[in-house]
Amino acid sequence: MPSLNKVFGDLPVTIFEAMSQLARDNNAINLGQGFPDDPGPEDIRKAAADASLNGYNQYPSMMGIPELRQAIASHYGHWHGLKLDPMTEVMVTSGGTEALTSSILAVVEPGDEVICFQPVYDSYLPIIRQAGGIPRLLRLEPPDWRLNEEMLRSAFNPKTKAVLFNNPLNPAAVVYPREDLELLARFCQEFDSIAICDEVWEHVVFDGREHIPLITIPGMRDRTIKVGSAGKIFSLTGWKIGFVCAAPALLKVASKVHQFLTFTTAPNLQAAVAYGLHKPDQYFYDMRKDLARSRDRLTKGLEDIGFPVLKSQGTYFLTVDLSPLGLNETDEAFCRRIVNDYKVAAIPVSAFYEQDAVTSVVRFCFAKKDATLDTALERLADAVHRRKR
Ligand code: PMP
């Protein structure tokens, strides 16, 4: 057998798949992988059904159907005052994952350094490495996971081709304030680096917080690639409709990658997402309010058991820091124990680090029905109290 590609051959199965499999094997409540219980907005699902029955089902334009590219441009114009030309600055992809891969492969050449922040989403590093890039890993720290000048100064250098930044940040559930974005923008400009900004969680922000796209920070318009995902915006994670928005020179190369990764994406789902993006603002506020209610339910329940919850500002997730509980086990050991013995699956945050992992933080997904959250809480109370006895 000839040797195969080591970048991918040496990769373990992702922790999300591993924990979901353990959840299935144990018939556990899955608060691990981030998908909601809710089936998603019915009108958008109907629009997809209608488009597949009555619409065009052959290859759509490689860049995305024009209605969707228009809808993306007007959506970001409306929400963020970002002016995008739908024809030269917007591309539809098969999910945020493909959008990220197309963007990374468009930018990174052998020997380029790419700054990534840990906890790091699992798709970034293998693709950077496949492109011949060298990830420079920085470590964000609980409880606030903020950027700082010293950290950026230690990593940015003349070889820094790009920085990959996820905001709102999965798994830490932070929505970055303008101050951090301006700091990052200053370094990108000083070192002439491109920002690939994973903003798939942009609409899932709570307590009146505002998501600020990095591309709208002065000086970043032409050096930022903005990645979005309809799966997250509409709680339809299986649809895998993503977007890349960037200045024409950047988008052009990303589109050349996209043409050989997937080329195009299901036209009925694109039409339905175009419809969804025109929904009134209230839809998005209601979605946030519903999710914030679930967040509060799980937060309160966990706090009552004694878990120190790090308050979630956005995403479907909250995190807890196990260290003050005196359980004497790592996040991974805790997650394995609770799925095997108490039938609740969660994700150890150490899985999002490649070096110097934070090993005491666990991520729970709260985008679930009240009854699911309540049963999980009863089981977790047992898991903590039995261990302590
Ligand atoms: N980036 C982040 C930070 C994510 O959390 C996810 C989904 N879990 C993605 C990218 C991938 O998005 P999609 O499902 O649209 O491919």
Residues whose N, C-alpha, C, O or C-beta is under 5 A from the ligand:
A	BS01	PMP	G95 G96 T97 E98 Y121 N166 N170 D198 V200 S229 G231 T237 K240 I241 G242
